[in-house]
Amino acid sequence: MRMSEATDAFAAHVSDVRRLSPATTKAYRADLADLISVVGDVEVRDVQLEHLREWLWVATQRGDARSTLARRAAAARGFFAWALETGHIPVDPSLRLIAPKRAKTLPKVASADAVSDLLDRLGHAAAQGDPIALRDHAALELLYATGVRVSELCGLDLGDIDRERRTVRVVGKGSKERVVPFGGSAARALDAYLVRGRPVLRDRRLDALAAARASEPAGVTDAATPGDAVFLGVRGGRMGSRAVYDLVARALGPIMGGGVGPHALRHSAATHLLDGGADLRTVQELLGHASLGTTQIYTHVSAERLAATYRLAHPRA
């Protein structure tokens, strides 16, 4: 079996059998496609350890980050372990493959005051009644209040929100479901959007569909309707991750600098929870981390912030 065929079979395995997310499956495909670009579309059994080392060396010369190299090495190990298990190869060439460890960098975190000021400004803009301003305010309030991932936010349906109990039900990595609470500020922003903003965006979509059906009745299906998505785009369809990234970049960019995405609000929410006295296990459950070790990075962020404050404030620091 050639590498391209094995890649397709492996992708089907991790998606259908291991039930990994579409994003993870896509990442595996991309990493193995990069391997094929270096070693060629050869038989899987012909790939040796030297070929894998050359692949990582090429990536190093290209300037790939250490985290990228570590991820690609992990993808190769997973692929060849599967190939060995399924009998496509007699020996796993990746067993002795060594990749650089991921650099341990602390996540970017905005101060609680900065986030509060930002959300207050968005709230004042939303009070004018513009549906996009109402949506943007609600989305950022909910991101910060719950610490959910951008994919979880975009995947929310109306039935996932319990406005009485102030909770949202999200489906995270590995299709794991969890219920996350949110506070009064997010509740008010969400209510305003659902009552005054979302119906306007929904009607835009329905009007466009009606016009399209009138001109081309056979070319439009009911699948294009807005459905139950909570957050809608400018044209009334489900809001995508790219639109949320752009929104956060515009809002948080002036506060935190370039390269800021929705995860900055997730990082900030987790750090502020710990600063406020929440225990690590609670934060782990709220964020949907499978490992407590992933959550522990926020304790380091809190310690760094404490040390920085001490150095600035103590007369003998």
C-alpha beads as a LAMMPS data file, in Angstrom:
LAMMPS data file: protein, C-alpha beads

317 atoms
316 bonds

1 atom types
1 bond types

-500.0 500.0 xlo xhi
-500.0 500.0 ylo yhi
-500.0 500.0 zlo zhi

Masses

1 110.0

Atoms # bond

1 1 1 0.000 0.000 0.000
2 1 1 1.317 3.407 -0.988
3 1 1 1.577 6.300 1.444
4 1 1 -1.327 8.221 -0.126
5 1 1 -3.658 5.223 0.113
6 1 1 -2.520 4.479 3.661
7 1 1 -3.105 8.100 4.637
8 1 1 -6.721 7.882 3.445
9 1 1 -7.235 4.639 5.359
10 1 1 -5.616 6.055 8.507
11 1 1 -7.745 9.215 8.326
12 1 1 -10.880 7.068 8.068
13 1 1 -9.687 5.021 11.055
14 1 1 -9.080 8.013 13.355
15 1 1 -12.368 9.599 12.302
16 1 1 -14.694 6.574 12.337
17 1 1 -13.063 4.257 14.885
18 1 1 -11.174 6.527 17.257
19 1 1 -13.853 9.224 16.846
20 1 1 -11.362 12.072 16.701
21 1 1 -12.624 15.502 15.679
22 1 1 -12.670 16.629 12.018
23 1 1 -10.012 19.225 12.880
24 1 1 -7.671 16.564 14.286
25 1 1 -8.259 14.288 11.297
26 1 1 -7.506 17.185 8.959
27 1 1 -4.276 17.924 10.866
28 1 1 -3.176 14.279 10.535
29 1 1 -3.814 14.431 6.803
30 1 1 -1.832 17.654 6.440
31 1 1 1.153 16.294 8.374
32 1 1 1.243 13.047 6.397
33 1 1 0.872 14.965 3.123
34 1 1 3.939 16.965 4.138
35 1 1 5.785 13.683 4.787
36 1 1 4.809 12.406 1.327
37 1 1 6.097 15.630 -0.239
38 1 1 9.562 14.779 1.128
39 1 1 9.798 10.970 0.846
40 1 1 7.476 10.551 -2.160
41 1 1 4.375 8.420 -2.574
42 1 1 6.310 5.241 -1.855
43 1 1 5.165 1.984 -0.336
44 1 1 4.546 2.364 3.387
45 1 1 6.928 -0.515 4.154
46 1 1 9.752 1.318 2.359
47 1 1 9.761 4.312 4.731
48 1 1 12.709 4.110 7.141
49 1 1 13.806 6.047 10.207
50 1 1 16.310 8.001 8.083
51 1 1 13.485 9.224 5.862
52 1 1 11.544 10.486 8.881
53 1 1 14.621 12.257 10.238
54 1 1 15.188 13.891 6.861
55 1 1 11.543 15.020 6.849
56 1 1 11.915 16.755 10.212
57 1 1 15.247 18.250 9.142
58 1 1 13.619 19.758 6.041
59 1 1 10.898 21.229 8.248
60 1 1 13.553 22.662 10.560
61 1 1 15.365 24.295 7.643
62 1 1 12.045 25.707 6.494
63 1 1 11.677 27.436 9.842
64 1 1 8.794 25.405 11.291
65 1 1 8.199 26.040 14.990
66 1 1 9.195 23.454 17.584
67 1 1 5.537 22.875 18.366
68 1 1 4.888 22.068 14.690
69 1 1 7.799 19.618 14.592
70 1 1 6.566 17.923 17.765
71 1 1 3.039 17.635 16.364
72 1 1 4.255 16.174 13.068
73 1 1 6.432 13.631 14.830
74 1 1 3.415 12.605 16.922
75 1 1 1.315 12.267 13.749
76 1 1 3.979 10.033 12.179
77 1 1 4.182 7.850 15.287
78 1 1 0.408 7.445 15.340
79 1 1 0.322 6.600 11.630
80 1 1 3.077 3.972 11.720
81 1 1 1.731 2.415 14.915
82 1 1 -1.574 1.944 13.060
83 1 1 0.263 0.578 9.988
84 1 1 2.070 -1.976 12.169
85 1 1 -1.123 -2.985 13.946
86 1 1 -2.966 -3.501 10.654
87 1 1 -0.121 -5.500 9.097
88 1 1 0.961 -2.971 6.464
89 1 1 4.528 -2.886 7.808
90 1 1 6.672 -5.469 9.649
91 1 1 8.543 -2.899 11.792
92 1 1 7.604 0.571 13.059
93 1 1 10.289 3.012 11.784
94 1 1 9.072 5.829 14.049
95 1 1 9.898 4.157 17.370
96 1 1 13.267 5.893 17.632
97 1 1 12.157 9.168 16.053
98 1 1 13.013 12.071 18.333
99 1 1 11.461 15.501 17.907
100 1 1 12.121 18.688 19.875
101 1 1 9.898 19.201 22.874
102 1 1 7.250 21.859 22.634
103 1 1 8.366 25.169 24.030
104 1 1 6.531 26.005 27.217
105 1 1 5.156 29.479 26.626
106 1 1 2.660 31.148 28.910
107 1 1 -0.593 32.193 27.224
108 1 1 -1.415 35.836 26.658
109 1 1 -3.834 37.154 29.261
110 1 1 -5.616 40.508 29.442
111 1 1 -6.179 42.124 32.801
112 1 1 -9.626 41.839 34.359
113 1 1 -10.044 45.632 34.237
114 1 1 -9.130 45.753 30.540
115 1 1 -11.640 43.040 29.639
116 1 1 -14.331 44.704 31.770
117 1 1 -13.763 48.077 30.078
118 1 1 -13.875 46.457 26.643
119 1 1 -17.144 44.645 27.329
120 1 1 -18.672 47.807 28.790
121 1 1 -17.792 49.713 25.611
122 1 1 -19.321 46.993 23.459
123 1 1 -22.410 47.090 25.668
124 1 1 -22.822 50.822 25.112
125 1 1 -22.509 50.315 21.339
126 1 1 -25.030 47.458 21.413
127 1 1 -27.528 49.624 23.272
128 1 1 -28.116 51.517 20.005
129 1 1 -29.862 48.397 18.685
130 1 1 -27.650 47.446 15.739
131 1 1 -28.018 43.627 15.338
132 1 1 -24.313 43.082 14.610
133 1 1 -23.288 45.136 17.649
134 1 1 -25.743 43.150 19.778
135 1 1 -24.338 39.879 18.442
136 1 1 -20.704 40.907 18.932
137 1 1 -21.341 42.010 22.507
138 1 1 -23.170 38.779 23.352
139 1 1 -20.508 36.589 21.725
140 1 1 -17.596 38.195 23.575
141 1 1 -19.485 38.277 26.876
142 1 1 -20.228 34.567 26.524
143 1 1 -16.670 33.689 25.470
144 1 1 -15.269 35.426 28.536
145 1 1 -17.992 34.257 30.926
146 1 1 -17.692 30.573 30.018
147 1 1 -14.193 30.153 28.612
148 1 1 -15.587 27.986 25.788
149 1 1 -13.594 27.308 22.629
150 1 1 -14.466 29.200 19.455
151 1 1 -15.763 26.003 17.796
152 1 1 -18.014 25.393 20.799
153 1 1 -19.377 28.931 20.613
154 1 1 -20.102 28.699 16.881
155 1 1 -21.738 25.292 17.339
156 1 1 -24.277 26.530 19.890
157 1 1 -27.943 26.025 19.058
158 1 1 -30.874 27.711 20.768
159 1 1 -31.711 24.514 22.652
160 1 1 -28.245 24.475 24.203
161 1 1 -28.935 27.611 26.245
162 1 1 -30.843 27.471 29.514
163 1 1 -31.583 31.137 30.106
164 1 1 -33.329 30.456 33.407
165 1 1 -30.419 28.540 34.943
166 1 1 -27.840 30.586 33.025
167 1 1 -26.010 27.606 31.557
168 1 1 -24.880 26.514 28.099
169 1 1 -24.410 22.949 26.906
170 1 1 -21.392 22.581 24.629
171 1 1 -19.758 19.684 22.816
172 1 1 -15.988 19.848 23.122
173 1 1 -13.025 17.809 21.959
174 1 1 -13.666 14.117 21.568
175 1 1 -17.418 14.870 21.319
176 1 1 -17.504 15.281 25.102
177 1 1 -20.490 17.254 26.359
178 1 1 -20.385 19.576 29.346
179 1 1 -22.614 22.236 30.898
180 1 1 -21.015 25.593 31.709
181 1 1 -22.571 28.422 33.766
182 1 1 -22.455 32.108 32.848
183 1 1 -23.112 35.254 34.837
184 1 1 -25.490 38.187 34.819
185 1 1 -23.586 40.386 32.362
186 1 1 -23.468 37.636 29.749
187 1 1 -27.122 36.782 30.411
188 1 1 -28.247 40.369 29.771
189 1 1 -26.155 40.654 26.601
190 1 1 -27.426 37.306 25.342
191 1 1 -31.068 38.190 26.073
192 1 1 -30.719 41.501 24.227
193 1 1 -29.217 39.764 21.201
194 1 1 -31.753 36.938 21.107
195 1 1 -34.700 39.349 21.405
196 1 1 -33.534 42.308 19.293
197 1 1 -30.560 41.183 17.200
198 1 1 -30.905 37.579 16.083
199 1 1 -34.422 37.943 14.607
200 1 1 -33.161 40.706 12.301
201 1 1 -30.240 38.589 11.075
202 1 1 -32.502 35.550 10.692
203 1 1 -35.005 37.533 8.621
204 1 1 -32.218 38.746 6.337
205 1 1 -31.431 35.120 5.524
206 1 1 -35.063 34.181 5.038
207 1 1 -35.657 37.185 2.758
208 1 1 -32.608 36.269 0.677
209 1 1 -33.793 32.670 0.407
210 1 1 -37.278 33.768 -0.615
211 1 1 -35.828 35.967 -3.332
212 1 1 -33.571 33.154 -4.540
213 1 1 -36.443 30.673 -4.644
214 1 1 -38.499 33.126 -6.663
215 1 1 -35.786 33.371 -9.315
216 1 1 -34.422 29.800 -9.176
217 1 1 -36.926 27.542 -7.375
218 1 1 -34.947 24.366 -8.064
219 1 1 -31.609 25.733 -6.964
220 1 1 -32.281 26.427 -3.297
221 1 1 -33.098 23.939 -0.553
222 1 1 -34.386 24.256 2.982
223 1 1 -30.922 23.206 4.216
224 1 1 -29.805 26.772 3.611
225 1 1 -32.147 28.226 6.232
226 1 1 -30.641 29.709 9.442
227 1 1 -31.871 26.812 11.592
228 1 1 -31.319 26.964 15.352
229 1 1 -27.822 28.462 15.386
230 1 1 -27.451 30.990 18.205
231 1 1 -24.900 33.262 16.567
232 1 1 -25.643 34.295 12.989
233 1 1 -23.431 36.008 10.441
234 1 1 -24.116 39.183 8.513
235 1 1 -26.088 37.234 5.892
236 1 1 -28.018 35.249 8.471
237 1 1 -26.206 31.889 8.294
238 1 1 -24.395 30.282 11.229
239 1 1 -21.482 32.446 12.333
240 1 1 -18.139 30.831 11.480
241 1 1 -14.911 30.583 13.444
242 1 1 -13.132 32.987 11.087
243 1 1 -15.671 35.714 11.819
244 1 1 -15.193 35.235 15.582
245 1 1 -11.396 35.393 15.157
246 1 1 -11.750 38.688 13.260
247 1 1 -14.102 40.055 15.919
248 1 1 -11.743 39.216 18.792
249 1 1 -8.727 40.545 16.888
250 1 1 -10.466 43.883 16.349
251 1 1 -11.663 44.110 19.934
252 1 1 -8.630 42.804 21.838
253 1 1 -5.891 43.810 19.397
254 1 1 -5.529 47.371 20.769
255 1 1 -5.321 45.949 24.313
256 1 1 -3.054 42.926 23.857
257 1 1 -1.220 43.530 20.586
258 1 1 -1.320 41.550 17.349
259 1 1 -2.005 37.876 16.880
260 1 1 -4.871 37.734 19.379
261 1 1 -7.679 35.218 18.892
262 1 1 -10.665 33.853 20.834
263 1 1 -8.360 31.702 22.973
264 1 1 -7.102 34.914 24.586
265 1 1 -10.520 35.302 26.244
266 1 1 -10.453 31.623 27.263
267 1 1 -6.988 32.095 28.786
268 1 1 -8.095 35.293 30.507
269 1 1 -11.252 33.698 31.921
270 1 1 -9.290 30.757 33.368
271 1 1 -6.602 32.976 34.892
272 1 1 -9.122 35.388 36.411
273 1 1 -11.067 32.468 37.909
274 1 1 -7.909 31.205 39.627
275 1 1 -7.001 34.738 40.719
276 1 1 -10.468 34.995 42.251
277 1 1 -10.072 31.833 44.305
278 1 1 -11.506 29.068 42.086
279 1 1 -9.842 25.683 42.561
280 1 1 -7.957 23.992 39.749
281 1 1 -10.376 21.069 39.391
282 1 1 -13.325 23.412 38.897
283 1 1 -11.486 25.367 36.207
284 1 1 -10.524 22.088 34.511
285 1 1 -14.173 21.032 34.386
286 1 1 -15.343 24.413 33.109
287 1 1 -12.763 24.469 30.313
288 1 1 -13.299 20.836 29.362
289 1 1 -9.638 19.840 29.738
290 1 1 -9.052 16.085 29.692
291 1 1 -5.876 16.480 31.756
292 1 1 -5.354 18.562 34.874
293 1 1 -1.829 19.222 33.609
294 1 1 -3.271 21.305 30.771
295 1 1 -5.128 23.492 33.263
296 1 1 -2.077 23.913 35.501
297 1 1 -0.452 26.308 33.054
298 1 1 -2.864 28.961 34.356
299 1 1 -1.413 28.618 37.841
300 1 1 1.930 29.618 36.313
301 1 1 0.273 32.601 34.635
302 1 1 -1.190 33.685 37.971
303 1 1 2.198 33.262 39.655
304 1 1 3.888 35.337 36.944
305 1 1 1.320 38.097 37.360
306 1 1 1.760 38.013 41.129
307 1 1 5.534 38.244 40.805
308 1 1 5.275 41.137 38.331
309 1 1 2.940 43.021 40.658
310 1 1 5.280 42.379 43.580
311 1 1 8.296 43.704 41.678
312 1 1 6.397 46.866 40.789
313 1 1 4.828 47.473 44.196
314 1 1 7.290 46.350 46.878
315 1 1 9.827 49.019 47.883
316 1 1 12.631 46.448 48.299
317 1 1 11.785 44.203 45.365

Bonds

1 1 1 2
2 1 2 3
3 1 3 4
4 1 4 5
5 1 5 6
6 1 6 7
7 1 7 8
8 1 8 9
9 1 9 10
10 1 10 11
11 1 11 12
12 1 12 13
13 1 13 14
14 1 14 15
15 1 15 16
16 1 16 17
17 1 17 18
18 1 18 19
19 1 19 20
20 1 20 21
21 1 21 22
22 1 22 23
23 1 23 24
24 1 24 25
25 1 25 26
26 1 26 27
27 1 27 28
28 1 28 29
29 1 29 30
30 1 30 31
31 1 31 32
32 1 32 33
33 1 33 34
34 1 34 35
35 1 35 36
36 1 36 37
37 1 37 38
38 1 38 39
39 1 39 40
40 1 40 41
41 1 41 42
42 1 42 43
43 1 43 44
44 1 44 45
45 1 45 46
46 1 46 47
47 1 47 48
48 1 48 49
49 1 49 50
50 1 50 51
51 1 51 52
52 1 52 53
53 1 53 54
54 1 54 55
55 1 55 56
56 1 56 57
57 1 57 58
58 1 58 59
59 1 59 60
60 1 60 61
61 1 61 62
62 1 62 63
63 1 63 64
64 1 64 65
65 1 65 66
66 1 66 67
67 1 67 68
68 1 68 69
69 1 69 70
70 1 70 71
71 1 71 72
72 1 72 73
73 1 73 74
74 1 74 75
75 1 75 76
76 1 76 77
77 1 77 78
78 1 78 79
79 1 79 80
80 1 80 81
81 1 81 82
82 1 82 83
83 1 83 84
84 1 84 85
85 1 85 86
86 1 86 87
87 1 87 88
88 1 88 89
89 1 89 90
90 1 90 91
91 1 91 92
92 1 92 93
93 1 93 94
94 1 94 95
95 1 95 96
96 1 96 97
97 1 97 98
98 1 98 99
99 1 99 100
100 1 100 101
101 1 101 102
102 1 102 103
103 1 103 104
104 1 104 105
105 1 105 106
106 1 106 107
107 1 107 108
108 1 108 109
109 1 109 110
110 1 110 111
111 1 111 112
112 1 112 113
113 1 113 114
114 1 114 115
115 1 115 116
116 1 116 117
117 1 117 118
118 1 118 119
119 1 119 120
120 1 120 121
121 1 121 122
122 1 122 123
123 1 123 124
124 1 124 125
125 1 125 126
126 1 126 127
127 1 127 128
128 1 128 129
129 1 129 130
130 1 130 131
131 1 131 132
132 1 132 133
133 1 133 134
134 1 134 135
135 1 135 136
136 1 136 137
137 1 137 138
138 1 138 139
139 1 139 140
140 1 140 141
141 1 141 142
142 1 142 143
143 1 143 144
144 1 144 145
145 1 145 146
146 1 146 147
147 1 147 148
148 1 148 149
149 1 149 150
150 1 150 151
151 1 151 152
152 1 152 153
153 1 153 154
154 1 154 155
155 1 155 156
156 1 156 157
157 1 157 158
158 1 158 159
159 1 159 160
160 1 160 161
161 1 161 162
162 1 162 163
163 1 163 164
164 1 164 165
165 1 165 166
166 1 166 167
167 1 167 168
168 1 168 169
169 1 169 170
170 1 170 171
171 1 171 172
172 1 172 173
173 1 173 174
174 1 174 175
175 1 175 176
176 1 176 177
177 1 177 178
178 1 178 179
179 1 179 180
180 1 180 181
181 1 181 182
182 1 182 183
183 1 183 184
184 1 184 185
185 1 185 186
186 1 186 187
187 1 187 188
188 1 188 189
189 1 189 190
190 1 190 191
191 1 191 192
192 1 192 193
193 1 193 194
194 1 194 195
195 1 195 196
196 1 196 197
197 1 197 198
198 1 198 199
199 1 199 200
200 1 200 201
201 1 201 202
202 1 202 203
203 1 203 204
204 1 204 205
205 1 205 206
206 1 206 207
207 1 207 208
208 1 208 209
209 1 209 210
210 1 210 211
211 1 211 212
212 1 212 213
213 1 213 214
214 1 214 215
215 1 215 216
216 1 216 217
217 1 217 218
218 1 218 219
219 1 219 220
220 1 220 221
221 1 221 222
222 1 222 223
223 1 223 224
224 1 224 225
225 1 225 226
226 1 226 227
227 1 227 228
228 1 228 229
229 1 229 230
230 1 230 231
231 1 231 232
232 1 232 233
233 1 233 234
234 1 234 235
235 1 235 236
236 1 236 237
237 1 237 238
238 1 238 239
239 1 239 240
240 1 240 241
241 1 241 242
242 1 242 243
243 1 243 244
244 1 244 245
245 1 245 246
246 1 246 247
247 1 247 248
248 1 248 249
249 1 249 250
250 1 250 251
251 1 251 252
252 1 252 253
253 1 253 254
254 1 254 255
255 1 255 256
256 1 256 257
257 1 257 258
258 1 258 259
259 1 259 260
260 1 260 261
261 1 261 262
262 1 262 263
263 1 263 264
264 1 264 265
265 1 265 266
266 1 266 267
267 1 267 268
268 1 268 269
269 1 269 270
270 1 270 271
271 1 271 272
272 1 272 273
273 1 273 274
274 1 274 275
275 1 275 276
276 1 276 277
277 1 277 278
278 1 278 279
279 1 279 280
280 1 280 281
281 1 281 282
282 1 282 283
283 1 283 284
284 1 284 285
285 1 285 286
286 1 286 287
287 1 287 288
288 1 288 289
289 1 289 290
290 1 290 291
291 1 291 292
292 1 292 293
293 1 293 294
294 1 294 295
295 1 295 296
296 1 296 297
297 1 297 298
298 1 298 299
299 1 299 300
300 1 300 301
301 1 301 302
302 1 302 303
303 1 303 304
304 1 304 305
305 1 305 306
306 1 306 307
307 1 307 308
308 1 308 309
309 1 309 310
310 1 310 311
311 1 311 312
312 1 312 313
313 1 313 314
314 1 314 315
315 1 315 316
316 1 316 317
